[in-house]
Amino acid sequence: LFPHRKTATISTFPGMNRANAPLTPGEAARTTVALPSLAPIFPATAMHTTFEDLGFETIDGLSAKGRRITRVIPVGAEGNDREITIVSETWTSPDLHMIIKSKTSDPRFGDSTMEIQNFSREEPDPALFQVPPGYTVTRN
């Protein structure tokens, strides 16, 4: 929506399930998107990587399976004068098929945490996805 021009553009993406029809909110929530490989960022030959199963944990009322990946970049691999240890923890909901929490500790970039909060399984109000009256609609 472009409120200043009172226009709306409807775009078609590869995940569409019907000819030129947008996904419903429930369908959009279940659409899977392929993510780019991290290989260019973490070349396998330059580091030692270990994987650890963290079991299950309840996060904000959702069951999640945890996995820790520890990467050690050896001295000199990136011009570094000592080993660099990067630890990433990912918690995925098997029910929702999505990451609900991730934590990364990387001395080069600091610590970061992402967590879904106030999660609701209720369908959103369909009015949220309607173009307001008086808008001109174009398809992209």
Phi, psi and omega per residue, in radians:
L1 nan 2.447 3.085
F2 -2.148 1.505 -3.030
P3 -1.011 -0.624 -3.109
H4 -1.154 -0.421 3.109
R5 -1.869 -0.116 -3.069
K6 0.962 0.829 3.080
T7 -2.227 2.772 3.084
A8 -2.389 2.472 3.093
T9 -2.080 2.235 3.079
I10 -1.794 2.098 -3.113
S11 -1.840 2.569 3.088
T12 -1.834 2.303 -3.132
F13 -2.094 2.840 -3.105
P14 -0.988 -0.439 -3.107
G15 -1.399 0.135 -3.103
M16 -1.117 2.471 -3.103
N17 -1.805 -0.204 3.119
R18 -2.381 2.669 -3.111
A19 -0.990 2.018 3.080
N20 0.964 0.460 3.118
A21 -2.021 2.290 3.116
P22 -1.193 2.703 3.085
L23 -1.214 2.588 3.028
T24 -1.256 2.827 3.135
P25 -0.943 -0.711 3.130
G26 -1.148 -0.690 3.111
E27 -1.182 -0.702 -3.134
A28 -1.089 -0.630 -3.138
A29 -1.161 -0.394 -3.104
R30 -1.773 0.074 -3.137
T31 -1.303 2.378 -3.137
T32 -1.792 2.391 3.130
V33 -2.102 2.288 3.103
A34 -1.312 2.321 3.112
L35 -1.711 2.622 3.137
P36 -1.160 2.699 3.129
S37 -1.197 2.560 3.078
L38 -1.597 0.076 -3.101
A39 -0.946 -0.741 3.129
P40 -1.130 -0.512 -3.125
I41 -1.392 -0.690 -3.100
F42 -2.134 1.334 -3.134
P43 -1.062 2.283 -3.047
A44 -1.060 -0.570 -3.082
T45 -1.294 -0.309 -3.043
A46 -1.679 -0.006 -3.081
M47 -2.656 2.842 3.056
H48 -1.773 2.249 -3.088
T49 -2.128 2.338 3.051
T50 -2.182 2.604 -3.127
F51 -2.100 2.437 -3.121
E52 -2.368 2.231 3.077
D53 -1.406 2.178 -3.102
L54 -1.737 0.060 3.130
G55 1.325 -2.696 -3.105
F56 -1.933 2.620 3.116
E57 -2.577 2.651 3.059
T58 -1.687 2.158 -3.129
I59 -2.162 2.059 -3.128
D60 0.872 0.720 3.092
G61 1.445 0.011 -3.135
L62 -1.932 2.383 3.055
S63 -1.307 2.341 -3.103
A64 -2.411 2.479 3.080
K65 -1.715 2.263 -3.074
G66 -1.793 2.608 3.076
R67 -2.527 2.335 3.096
R68 -1.974 2.311 3.063
I69 -2.060 2.173 3.102
T70 -1.996 2.178 3.139
R71 -2.046 2.309 3.111
V72 -2.073 2.035 3.092
I73 -1.579 2.108 -3.082
P74 -1.211 2.807 3.095
V75 -0.944 2.311 3.066
G76 1.504 -0.206 -3.093
A77 -1.148 -0.527 3.133
E78 -2.253 0.468 -3.083
G79 1.380 0.226 -3.113
N80 -1.461 2.540 -3.128
D81 -1.654 0.008 3.045
R82 -2.649 2.909 3.135
E83 -1.074 2.538 3.046
I84 -2.002 2.143 3.139
T85 -1.900 2.159 3.133
I86 -2.001 2.202 -3.140
V87 -2.080 2.170 3.103
S88 -2.127 2.279 3.119
E89 -2.084 2.244 -3.131
T90 -2.215 2.291 3.113
W91 -2.027 2.059 -3.065
T92 -2.026 2.358 3.075
S93 -1.464 2.017 3.106
P94 -1.124 -0.528 -3.136
D95 -1.214 -0.752 -3.083
L96 -1.626 -0.252 -3.089
H97 1.003 0.799 3.109
M98 -2.631 2.727 3.086
I99 -1.316 2.247 3.108
I100 -1.910 -0.234 3.055
K101 -2.743 2.404 3.018
S102 -2.512 2.505 3.116
K103 -2.317 2.391 3.090
T104 -2.332 2.346 3.051
S105 -2.121 1.999 -3.097
D106 -2.388 1.999 -3.088
P107 -1.037 -0.358 3.118
R108 -1.332 -0.518 -3.027
F109 -2.191 -0.109 -3.132
G110 1.620 -2.945 -3.114
D111 -1.744 2.520 3.061
S112 -2.468 2.562 3.123
T113 -2.383 2.402 3.038
M114 -2.244 2.265 3.122
E115 -2.542 2.357 3.046
I116 -1.369 2.292 3.139
Q117 -2.245 2.759 3.121
N118 0.940 0.733 -3.098
F119 -1.227 2.419 3.098
S120 -2.302 2.376 3.098
R121 -1.583 -0.021 -3.132
E122 -1.268 2.539 3.069
E123 -1.157 2.395 3.100
P124 -1.218 2.805 3.102
D125 -1.074 2.133 -3.140
P126 -0.993 -0.438 3.128
A127 -1.076 -0.436 3.120
L128 -1.122 -0.360 -3.046
F129 -1.890 0.199 3.135
Q130 -1.675 2.497 3.059
V131 -1.303 2.280 -3.120
P132 -1.089 2.664 3.096
P133 -1.045 2.539 3.099
G134 1.566 -0.017 3.123
Y135 -1.606 2.544 3.020
T136 -1.580 2.252 -3.074
V137 -1.860 2.284 3.031
T138 -2.156 2.662 3.075
R139 -1.813 2.471 -3.091
N140 -1.972 nan nan
